Amino acid sequence: MRSPFPDRTLEAVGACTRALGRLEFADAAVAHSDAATLSGLRAFGDRLALRARFDDISIHQRSKPAKTPDSDLFDALALARLDTIGVQWLKGVGKNLLAHPGIDPDAVRWLAFEALSGQPAPREKTELVRRLRQQLPEKVIAGLGPLSGVLKDQQRFSEEAAKWVRSAIPHIPRTDTPPAGALPFEL
């Protein structure tokens, strides 16, 4: 699939992604984005850079619960961590991330983002977060707060996130018939 963006645009966003994330092959990754707008392309590049710079996949995999849906909740917390780091790191990156939060029904990710960053979820996600917040015990929601103190220490964050998942999973609402390809609960 050919990108709808001119080569110069892809090169510029790739250069920013490469610089922010210290990624050697950022241009190729950016060129394969399915973003429809320039700001969406920038958000894609920023998320790629954040993952490259602040996420060690081996730490993530060691701490990630083995079974679904626990592992999906853990992944949602990891994404909330990266979104929070991005928002706190650079104003422009934060603006891009919040302008393009994605279309997934990922309420846990954005509830965690609110707890970690102290900022509201993007407008498109507020209803998802509101519904999830109503369904979770306050103790479970409050358990997200301490994770904000270990954002920059991925090892500790991952260990604490895995503990939170174990305490939260019994309370996460399940959907009866998720759409094809969707997760079996409202992340």
Backbone hydrogen bonds in HBPLUS format (Angstrom, degrees):
<---DONOR---> <-ACCEPTOR-->    atom                        ^
c    i                          cat <-CA-CA->   ^        H-A-AA   ^      H-
h    n   atom  resd res      DA  || num        DHA   H-A  angle D-A-AA Bond
n    s   type  num  typ     dist DA aas  dist angle  dist       angle   num
A0009-THR N   A0006-PRO O   3.00 MM   3  5.33 123.9  2.32 106.2 120.1     1
A0010-LEU N   A0006-PRO O   3.09 MM   4  6.50 162.6  2.12 157.1 161.9     2
A0011-GLU N   A0007-ASP O   2.82 MM   4  6.04 156.3  1.88 152.1 159.3     3
A0012-ALA N   A0008-ARG O   2.93 MM   4  6.10 152.8  2.01 141.1 148.3     4
A0013-VAL N   A0009-THR O   2.93 MM   4  6.19 172.5  1.94 160.4 161.2     5
A0014-GLY N   A0010-LEU O   2.80 MM   4  5.78 152.5  1.87 141.1 150.4     6
A0015-ALA N   A0011-GLU O   2.83 MM   4  5.95 148.0  1.93 141.2 149.4     7
A0016-CYS N   A0012-ALA O   3.07 MM   4  6.38 157.3  2.12 147.7 153.1     8
A0017-THR N   A0013-VAL O   2.90 MM   4  6.11 163.6  1.93 150.5 155.4     9
A0018-ARG N   A0014-GLY O   2.78 MM   4  5.92 158.6  1.83 147.4 153.9    10
A0019-ALA N   A0015-ALA O   2.94 MM   4  6.10 158.7  1.98 145.8 151.2    11
A0020-LEU N   A0016-CYS O   2.86 MM   4  6.05 170.2  1.87 157.0 159.7    12
A0021-GLY N   A0017-THR O   2.85 MM   4  5.76 163.4  1.88 149.2 154.8    13
A0022-ARG N   A0018-ARG O   2.76 MM   4  5.12 120.6  2.12 132.1 142.7    14
A0023-LEU N   A0018-ARG O   3.17 MM   5  4.51 136.5  2.37 114.4 124.9    15
A0030-VAL N   A0026-ALA O   2.89 MM   4  6.08 167.3  1.90 162.9 166.1    16
A0031-ALA N   A0027-ASP O   2.93 MM   4  6.09 154.2  2.00 147.4 154.8    17
A0032-HIS N   A0029-ALA O   3.11 MM   3  5.32 142.6  2.26 100.9 111.5    18
A0033-SER N   A0030-VAL O   3.09 MM   3  5.32 166.0  2.11 113.8 116.1    19
A0041-LEU N   A0037-THR O   2.90 MM   4  6.22 146.9  2.01 146.4 155.9    20
A0042-ARG N   A0038-LEU O   2.92 MM   4  6.24 154.3  1.98 149.8 156.8    21
A0043-ALA N   A0039-SER O   2.96 MM   4  6.19 154.8  2.03 142.1 148.8    22
A0044-PHE N   A0040-GLY O   2.94 MM   4  6.16 154.0  2.01 142.9 150.0    23
A0045-GLY N   A0041-LEU O   2.94 MM   4  6.22 163.3  1.97 149.8 153.8    24
A0046-ASP N   A0042-ARG O   2.81 MM   4  6.05 154.8  1.87 149.6 157.2    25
A0047-ARG N   A0043-ALA O   2.92 MM   4  6.14 160.2  1.96 150.7 155.1    26
A0048-LEU N   A0044-PHE O   3.01 MM   4  6.24 156.2  2.07 148.8 155.8    27
A0049-ALA N   A0045-GLY O   2.90 MM   4  6.13 157.5  1.95 147.5 153.7    28
A0050-LEU N   A0046-ASP O   2.85 MM   4  6.09 159.7  1.89 151.5 156.9    29
A0051-ARG N   A0047-ARG O   2.99 MM   4  6.15 162.1  2.02 146.4 151.0    30
A0052-ALA N   A0048-LEU O   3.01 MM   4  6.23 161.2  2.04 147.8 153.2    31
A0053-ARG N   A0049-ALA O   2.87 MM   4  6.00 155.9  1.93 150.9 157.6    32
A0054-PHE N   A0050-LEU O   2.80 MM   4  5.62 163.2  1.83 151.3 155.9    33
A0055-ASP N   A0051-ARG O   3.10 MM   4  4.92 133.8  2.32 132.2 133.2    34
A0059-ILE N   A0056-ASP O   3.06 MM   3  5.49 123.1  2.40 109.5 122.6    35
A0060-HIS N   A0056-ASP O   3.09 MM   4  6.41 165.1  2.12 155.7 160.2    36
A0061-GLN N   A0057-ILE O   2.87 MM   4  6.04 166.9  1.88 152.7 155.5    37
A0062-ARG N   A0058-SER O   3.04 MM   4  6.14 153.3  2.11 142.1 149.0    38
A0063-SER N   A0059-ILE O   3.21 MM   4  6.40 154.2  2.28 151.4 156.7    39
A0064-LYS N   A0060-HIS O   2.96 MM   4  5.92 136.8  2.15 148.0 160.3    40
A0071-SER N   A0067-LYS O   2.88 MM   4  5.80 154.2  1.94 140.6 148.1    41
A0072-ASP N   A0069-PRO O   3.06 MM   3  5.16 122.3  2.41  99.3 114.1    42
A0073-LEU N   A0069-PRO O   3.08 MM   4  6.44 155.5  2.14 156.4 162.9    43
A0074-PHE N   A0070-ASP O   2.99 MM   4  6.28 158.6  2.04 151.1 157.4    44
A0075-ASP N   A0071-SER O   2.97 MM   4  6.19 155.9  2.03 143.3 149.5    45
A0076-ALA N   A0072-ASP O   2.99 MM   4  6.26 148.9  2.09 142.1 150.6    46
A0077-LEU N   A0073-LEU O   3.03 MM   4  6.40 152.4  2.11 149.5 156.2    47
A0078-ALA N   A0074-PHE O   2.99 MM   4  6.32 153.4  2.06 148.3 156.1    48
A0079-LEU N   A0075-ASP O   2.96 MM   4  6.26 153.4  2.03 148.4 154.9    49
A0080-ALA N   A0076-ALA O   2.97 MM   4  6.23 154.4  2.04 144.4 151.8    50
A0081-ARG N   A0077-LEU O   2.88 MM   4  6.13 149.4  1.98 146.0 154.5    51
A0082-LEU N   A0078-ALA O   3.09 MM   4  6.43 159.5  2.14 146.5 150.7    52
A0083-ASP N   A0079-LEU O   2.86 MM   4  6.12 162.7  1.89 153.6 158.8    53
A0084-THR N   A0080-ALA O   2.90 MM   4  6.01 158.1  1.95 145.5 151.6    54
A0085-ILE N   A0081-ARG O   2.90 MM   4  6.16 163.3  1.93 152.8 157.4    55
A0086-GLY N   A0082-LEU O   2.91 MM   4  6.07 160.6  1.95 148.5 154.0    56
A0087-VAL N   A0083-ASP O   2.94 MM   4  6.19 156.7  2.00 149.0 154.8    57
A0088-GLN N   A0084-THR O   2.95 MM   4  6.14 155.5  2.01 151.2 157.9    58
A0089-TRP N   A0085-ILE O   2.80 MM   4  5.76 137.0  1.98 145.3 157.4    59
A0090-LEU N   A0086-GLY O   3.34 MM   4  6.29 167.2  2.36 151.5 150.4    60
A0094-GLY N   A0090-LEU O   2.95 MM   4  6.24 166.8  1.97 160.2 164.0    61
A0095-LYS N   A0091-LYS O   2.93 MM   4  6.20 156.9  1.99 149.6 156.0    62
A0096-ASN N   A0092-GLY O   3.02 MM   4  6.26 158.9  2.07 146.3 151.4    63
A0097-LEU N   A0093-VAL O   2.91 MM   4  6.18 165.7  1.93 159.4 163.0    64
A0098-LEU N   A0094-GLY O   3.00 MM   4  6.12 168.8  2.01 154.9 157.6    65
A0099-ALA N   A0095-LYS O   3.02 MM   4  6.04 141.3  2.18 140.7 150.9    66
A0100-HIS N   A0096-ASN O   3.22 MM   4  6.36 128.9  2.50 140.5 151.8    67
A0100-HIS N   A0097-LEU O   3.30 MM   3  5.38 142.4  2.45  96.6 106.8    68
A0106-ASP N   A0104-ASP O   2.91 MM   2  5.39 129.7  2.17 107.3  92.1    69
A0110-TRP N   A0106-ASP O   3.31 MM   4  6.69 160.6  2.35 152.7 157.3    70
A0111-LEU N   A0107-ALA O   2.80 MM   4  5.93 149.2  1.90 152.0 161.3    71
A0112-ALA N   A0108-VAL O   2.86 MM   4  5.96 163.3  1.89 150.9 155.6    72
A0113-PHE N   A0109-ARG O   2.87 MM   4  6.11 147.9  1.97 138.0 148.1    73
A0114-GLU N   A0110-TRP O   3.03 MM   4  6.17 157.1  2.08 137.9 142.6    74
A0115-ALA N   A0111-LEU O   3.10 MM   4  6.45 158.2  2.15 146.7 152.3    75
A0116-LEU N   A0112-ALA O   2.78 MM   4  5.95 158.9  1.83 157.7 163.8    76
A0117-SER N   A0113-PHE O   2.81 MM   4  5.74 163.8  1.84 154.4 158.4    77
A0118-GLY N   A0114-GLU O   2.89 MM   4  5.24 146.2  2.00 133.4 142.0    78
A0125-LYS N   A0122-PRO O   2.78 MM   3  5.43 155.4  1.84 123.2 131.5    79
A0126-THR N   A0123-ARG O   3.35 MM   3  5.39 159.4  2.39 103.7 109.4    80
A0129-VAL N   A0125-LYS O   3.04 MM   4  6.25 166.8  2.05 159.1 162.9    81
A0130-ARG N   A0126-THR O   2.84 MM   4  5.95 158.9  1.88 146.7 153.2    82
A0131-ARG N   A0127-GLU O   2.99 MM   4  6.18 165.6  2.01 152.2 154.8    83
A0132-LEU N   A0128-LEU O   3.04 MM   4  6.27 163.1  2.07 150.1 154.9    84
A0133-ARG N   A0129-VAL O   2.82 MM   4  5.94 164.3  1.85 155.1 160.0    85
A0134-GLN N   A0130-ARG O   3.10 MM   4  6.33 149.8  2.19 145.6 152.8    86
A0135-GLN N   A0132-LEU O   2.96 MM   3  5.13 132.9  2.19 101.6 115.1    87
A0136-LEU N   A0132-LEU O   3.09 MM   4  6.30 128.7  2.37 151.5 165.1    88
A0140-VAL N   A0137-PRO O   3.00 MM   3  5.46 128.4  2.28 109.6 121.9    89
A0141-ILE N   A0137-PRO O   3.27 MM   4  6.70 160.0  2.31 153.0 158.2    90
A0142-ALA N   A0138-GLU O   2.81 MM   4  5.98 166.8  1.83 157.0 161.0    91
A0143-GLY N   A0139-LYS O   3.08 MM   4  6.16 133.4  2.30 133.4 144.6    92
A0143-GLY N   A0140-VAL O   3.18 MM   3  5.11 130.0  2.44  92.6 105.8    93
A0144-LEU N   A0141-ILE O   3.07 MM   3  5.73 164.4  2.09 117.3 122.3    94
A0145-GLY N   A0142-ALA O   3.09 MM   3  5.56 142.9  2.23 112.0 121.0    95
A0147-LEU N   A0144-LEU O   3.04 MM   3  5.61 143.4  2.18 115.7 126.1    96
A0148-SER N   A0145-GLY O   3.03 MM   3  5.84 158.3  2.07 124.4 129.6    97
A0149-GLY N   A0146-PRO O   3.17 MM   3  5.72 151.8  2.25 112.6 119.5    98
A0150-VAL N   A0147-LEU O   3.12 MM   3  5.50 161.8  2.15 111.3 117.0    99
A0153-ASP N   A0150-VAL O   3.14 MM   3  5.25 145.0  2.27 103.7 114.0   100
A0157-PHE N   A0153-ASP O   2.84 MM   4  6.02 168.7  1.85 161.7 165.5   101
A0158-SER N   A0154-GLN O   2.78 MM   4  5.81 165.3  1.80 148.5 152.5   102
A0159-GLU N   A0155-GLN O   3.05 MM   4  6.31 158.5  2.10 148.0 153.7   103
A0160-GLU N   A0156-ARG O   2.92 MM   4  6.12 168.4  1.93 157.2 160.1   104
A0161-ALA N   A0157-PHE O   2.71 MM   4  5.85 153.3  1.78 152.9 161.7   105
A0162-ALA N   A0158-SER O   2.96 MM   4  6.09 155.2  2.03 144.4 150.1   106
A0163-LYS N   A0159-GLU O   3.19 MM   4  6.50 150.7  2.28 141.1 148.7   107
A0164-TRP N   A0160-GLU O   2.92 MM   4  6.22 157.9  1.97 147.8 154.0   108
A0165-VAL N   A0161-ALA O   2.89 MM   4  6.16 158.4  1.94 151.0 156.6   109
A0166-ARG N   A0162-ALA O   3.15 MM   4  6.44 158.9  2.20 144.2 148.8   110
A0167-SER N   A0163-LYS O   3.12 MM   4  6.47 149.6  2.21 147.6 155.9   111
A0167-SER N   A0164-TRP O   3.09 MM   3  5.14 118.7  2.48  95.8 111.0   112
A0168-ALA N   A0164-TRP O   2.80 MM   4  5.95 145.0  1.92 152.0 163.1   113
A0169-ILE N   A0165-VAL O   2.89 MM   4  5.69 159.4  1.93 157.7 159.1   114
A0171-HIS N   A0168-ALA O   2.76 MM   3  5.47 151.7  1.84 128.3 137.5   115
A0172-ILE N   A0169-ILE O   3.41 MM   3  5.31 152.8  2.49 100.1 107.2   116
A0182-ALA N   A0179-PRO O   2.91 MM   3  5.39 161.2  1.94 140.7 141.4   117
A0187-LEU N   A0185-PHE O   3.05 MM   2  6.03 120.2  2.42 112.7  96.6   118
